[in-house]
Amino acid sequence: MKLELKKIKYCKWASEETYCYNAVVYVDGKAMISVSNDGKGGGNSEWAIKPFTQQDVDKVNTWCEKNLPKWKGFEGKDYTTDLELWCGEQMSKYIDAKYLKSDFNRDMKSKILFVVDKELKQIKFKKCRRLTDEHFKWFKSKHPNLIALNHMSKDKAFEIYAKHLK
């Protein structure tokens, strides 16, 4: 069974305890389940999309519990990954991709980013919206042994950036 979470509508400002969102779960390429969460900490609402029925939703949930990897709780206990947990994981990936990349792109234009002692550091210049060669010359003169993320491939730099923000 192939699951995909699509048609995501995420409401950042209304997300408190959980993600506030609406989305559609596609099963083997077919829109089957409408899911939503009000963002207040409660569980998801899951409805079958016609011609599917609640029995189809239950089958997907059972499949998730039997086939998806267990989820580790804070106390080290394993939990069954049901459809709701899977949707939450997909939302985390969606938000990371959407919002973290936009933050990363903004930071790469206006800040020099680098890692020291396994910690992400940044240098922000006053009234600077876009870095110039002069900024990087200054950085290299002050920190000759450091490599700015700004001078790496975008994929590698994002990998480092994301790793240090999680």
SULTASUL-V811401 format. One record per residue. RES is the residue in three letters. PHI is phi in degrees with one decimal (NA if undefined). PSI is psi in degrees with one decimal (none if undefined). D_CENTER is the distance of its C-alpha to the mean C-alpha in Angstrom with 1 decimal. Layout:
res:RES phi:PHI psi:PSI d_center:D_CENTER
res:RES phi:PHI psi:PSI d_center:D_CENTER
This chain:
res:MET phi:NA psi:129.4 d_center:23.1
res:LYS phi:-106.7 psi:120.6 d_center:20.1
res:LEU phi:-107.6 psi:139.3 d_center:17.4
res:GLU phi:-140.0 psi:139.2 d_center:15.0
res:LEU phi:-102.4 psi:117.6 d_center:13.1
res:LYS phi:-130.8 psi:177.4 d_center:14.3
res:LYS phi:51.6 psi:43.1 d_center:15.7
res:ILE phi:-75.5 psi:129.2 d_center:12.8
res:LYS phi:-121.3 psi:109.9 d_center:14.1
res:TYR phi:-109.4 psi:134.0 d_center:12.0
res:CYS phi:-114.5 psi:95.2 d_center:14.2
res:LYS phi:-61.1 psi:-45.0 d_center:12.7
res:TRP phi:-67.2 psi:-23.9 d_center:16.2
res:ALA phi:-95.2 psi:-1.6 d_center:17.1
res:SER phi:-82.8 psi:114.8 d_center:14.3
res:GLU phi:-110.1 psi:-82.4 d_center:16.3
res:GLU phi:-82.7 psi:-30.5 d_center:16.1
res:THR phi:-135.0 psi:173.6 d_center:13.6
res:TYR phi:-72.6 psi:134.2 d_center:11.5
res:CYS phi:-93.4 psi:116.5 d_center:14.2
res:TYR phi:-161.5 psi:163.7 d_center:13.8
res:ASN phi:-128.1 psi:143.5 d_center:16.0
res:ALA phi:-161.0 psi:175.1 d_center:15.3
res:VAL phi:-126.1 psi:130.5 d_center:17.5
res:VAL phi:-90.3 psi:122.0 d_center:17.4
res:TYR phi:-97.3 psi:132.8 d_center:19.3
res:VAL phi:-117.1 psi:119.0 d_center:21.4
res:ASP phi:50.1 psi:42.2 d_center:23.0
res:GLY phi:84.0 psi:1.9 d_center:22.5
res:LYS phi:-115.4 psi:134.3 d_center:23.9
res:ALA phi:-67.1 psi:113.9 d_center:22.4
res:MET phi:-118.8 psi:-36.8 d_center:23.4
res:ILE phi:-132.8 psi:127.6 d_center:21.5
res:SER phi:-91.3 psi:127.1 d_center:20.5
res:VAL phi:-123.2 psi:148.9 d_center:18.0
res:SER phi:-154.7 psi:160.7 d_center:17.4
res:ASN phi:-146.1 psi:138.0 d_center:16.8
res:ASP phi:-83.7 psi:-3.0 d_center:18.6
res:GLY phi:80.3 psi:6.7 d_center:16.2
res:LYS phi:-98.7 psi:5.2 d_center:19.2
res:GLY phi:110.4 psi:-10.3 d_center:18.5
res:GLY phi:-82.7 psi:179.4 d_center:20.2
res:GLY phi:-77.0 psi:172.9 d_center:19.4
res:ASN phi:-73.8 psi:155.6 d_center:18.3
res:SER phi:-102.1 psi:134.6 d_center:21.1
res:GLU phi:-131.1 psi:122.9 d_center:21.6
res:TRP phi:-126.5 psi:142.2 d_center:24.4
res:ALA phi:-72.2 psi:140.8 d_center:25.9
res:ILE phi:-97.8 psi:127.1 d_center:26.2
res:LYS phi:-55.4 psi:138.4 d_center:29.8
res:PRO phi:-90.2 psi:8.7 d_center:31.4
res:PHE phi:-78.2 psi:164.0 d_center:29.4
res:THR phi:-125.2 psi:173.7 d_center:30.3
res:GLN phi:-60.9 psi:-29.2 d_center:29.0
res:GLN phi:-63.1 psi:-37.1 d_center:30.4
res:ASP phi:-65.5 psi:-40.4 d_center:28.0
res:VAL phi:-61.0 psi:-44.9 d_center:25.0
res:ASP phi:-61.5 psi:-38.7 d_center:26.7
res:LYS phi:-63.7 psi:-41.8 d_center:27.1
res:VAL phi:-63.6 psi:-43.9 d_center:23.4
res:ASN phi:-61.4 psi:-43.2 d_center:22.6
res:THR phi:-63.5 psi:-41.2 d_center:25.4
res:TRP phi:-61.4 psi:-43.4 d_center:24.2
res:CYS phi:-58.0 psi:-47.9 d_center:20.7
res:GLU phi:-61.0 psi:-34.3 d_center:22.6
res:LYS phi:-86.9 psi:-26.7 d_center:24.9
res:ASN phi:-115.5 psi:-23.2 d_center:22.7
res:LEU phi:-85.4 psi:150.8 d_center:19.1
res:PRO phi:-59.3 psi:149.6 d_center:18.8
res:LYS phi:-64.6 psi:154.8 d_center:19.5
res:TRP phi:-106.0 psi:131.5 d_center:17.1
res:LYS phi:-86.7 psi:126.3 d_center:18.2
res:GLY phi:-84.3 psi:171.6 d_center:19.0
res:PHE phi:-62.1 psi:-32.9 d_center:19.6
res:GLU phi:-87.8 psi:11.3 d_center:23.3
res:GLY phi:85.2 psi:-0.7 d_center:22.8
res:LYS phi:-78.4 psi:142.0 d_center:23.7
res:ASP phi:-83.4 psi:137.5 d_center:22.3
res:TYR phi:-120.8 psi:146.4 d_center:21.2
res:THR phi:-68.9 psi:135.6 d_center:21.3
res:THR phi:-88.3 psi:105.9 d_center:18.2
res:ASP phi:-95.2 psi:-176.1 d_center:19.2
res:LEU phi:-60.4 psi:-38.9 d_center:17.8
res:GLU phi:-64.3 psi:-45.2 d_center:16.3
res:LEU phi:-64.8 psi:-39.1 d_center:14.4
res:TRP phi:-61.3 psi:-44.2 d_center:13.2
res:CYS phi:-61.5 psi:-41.6 d_center:12.1
res:GLY phi:-61.2 psi:-40.6 d_center:10.2
res:GLU phi:-65.0 psi:-41.0 d_center:8.4
res:GLN phi:-65.9 psi:-37.4 d_center:7.8
res:MET phi:-64.8 psi:-40.2 d_center:6.7
res:SER phi:-60.3 psi:-44.0 d_center:4.0
res:LYS phi:-63.4 psi:-41.8 d_center:3.2
res:TYR phi:-61.8 psi:-47.1 d_center:4.6
res:ILE phi:-66.6 psi:-42.1 d_center:3.8
res:ASP phi:-56.9 psi:-47.8 d_center:2.2
res:ALA phi:-64.4 psi:-44.3 d_center:5.0
res:LYS phi:-76.2 psi:-54.5 d_center:7.1
res:TYR phi:-84.9 psi:-39.2 d_center:7.6
res:LEU phi:-65.9 psi:-39.8 d_center:7.2
res:LYS phi:-66.5 psi:-36.8 d_center:9.3
res:SER phi:-68.8 psi:-38.5 d_center:11.7
res:ASP phi:-63.2 psi:-43.7 d_center:12.2
res:PHE phi:-60.2 psi:-47.7 d_center:12.8
res:ASN phi:-62.0 psi:-40.9 d_center:15.2
res:ARG phi:-64.7 psi:-46.2 d_center:17.0
res:ASP phi:-63.9 psi:-37.8 d_center:17.5
res:MET phi:-65.5 psi:-25.8 d_center:18.8
res:LYS phi:-81.2 psi:-31.9 d_center:21.4
res:SER phi:-117.1 psi:-6.2 d_center:22.7
res:LYS phi:-135.2 psi:149.7 d_center:22.3
res:ILE phi:-91.2 psi:121.9 d_center:23.3
res:LEU phi:-109.2 psi:137.4 d_center:20.6
res:PHE phi:-157.5 psi:167.0 d_center:21.8
res:VAL phi:-116.3 psi:131.1 d_center:21.6
res:VAL phi:-132.2 psi:129.4 d_center:24.6
res:ASP phi:49.6 psi:46.5 d_center:25.1
res:LYS phi:62.5 psi:21.7 d_center:21.6
res:GLU phi:-124.7 psi:134.8 d_center:20.3
res:LEU phi:-73.4 psi:127.7 d_center:18.6
res:LYS phi:-121.5 psi:160.6 d_center:21.3
res:GLN phi:-145.3 psi:150.2 d_center:21.8
res:ILE phi:-120.9 psi:120.7 d_center:25.0
res:LYS phi:-110.8 psi:131.3 d_center:25.1
res:PHE phi:-98.5 psi:135.6 d_center:28.4
res:LYS phi:-57.0 psi:137.4 d_center:30.0
res:LYS phi:55.5 psi:28.9 d_center:30.0
res:CYS phi:-105.9 psi:118.7 d_center:28.1
res:ARG phi:-100.1 psi:-24.1 d_center:25.9
res:ARG phi:-144.6 psi:127.7 d_center:26.1
res:LEU phi:-69.6 psi:149.4 d_center:27.0
res:THR phi:-121.3 psi:173.9 d_center:30.3
res:ASP phi:-59.3 psi:-33.0 d_center:32.1
res:GLU phi:-62.2 psi:-38.5 d_center:34.0
res:HIS phi:-62.3 psi:-43.4 d_center:30.9
res:PHE phi:-71.8 psi:-32.9 d_center:30.1
res:LYS phi:-63.2 psi:-44.0 d_center:33.8
res:TRP phi:-60.9 psi:-47.0 d_center:33.9
res:PHE phi:-58.0 psi:-46.3 d_center:30.9
res:LYS phi:-65.1 psi:-34.2 d_center:32.5
res:SER phi:-69.1 psi:-33.7 d_center:35.8
res:LYS phi:-85.7 psi:-29.1 d_center:34.3
res:HIS phi:-135.7 psi:69.6 d_center:32.0
res:PRO phi:-64.4 psi:-22.3 d_center:33.6
res:ASN phi:-96.2 psi:0.4 d_center:31.9
res:LEU phi:-101.5 psi:149.6 d_center:28.3
res:ILE phi:-113.1 psi:125.8 d_center:26.1
res:ALA phi:-74.6 psi:139.4 d_center:23.8
res:LEU phi:-58.3 psi:-29.5 d_center:20.4
res:ASN phi:-60.2 psi:-21.8 d_center:21.7
res:HIS phi:-101.3 psi:9.4 d_center:24.2
res:MET phi:-99.8 psi:170.3 d_center:22.0
res:SER phi:-61.6 psi:149.2 d_center:20.6
res:LYS phi:-60.2 psi:-39.8 d_center:17.5
res:ASP phi:-64.5 psi:-45.5 d_center:15.6
res:LYS phi:-65.6 psi:-43.3 d_center:17.0
res:ALA phi:-62.4 psi:-42.4 d_center:16.5
res:PHE phi:-65.6 psi:-39.4 d_center:12.7
res:GLU phi:-57.8 psi:-45.9 d_center:12.6
res:ILE phi:-66.6 psi:-45.6 d_center:14.7
res:TYR phi:-58.0 psi:-50.4 d_center:13.0
res:ALA phi:-64.1 psi:-40.8 d_center:9.5
res:LYS phi:-60.6 psi:-39.2 d_center:11.6
res:HIS phi:-81.8 psi:-15.5 d_center:13.7
res:LEU phi:-93.3 psi:-10.1 d_center:11.3
res:LYS phi:-90.4 psi:none d_center:9.9
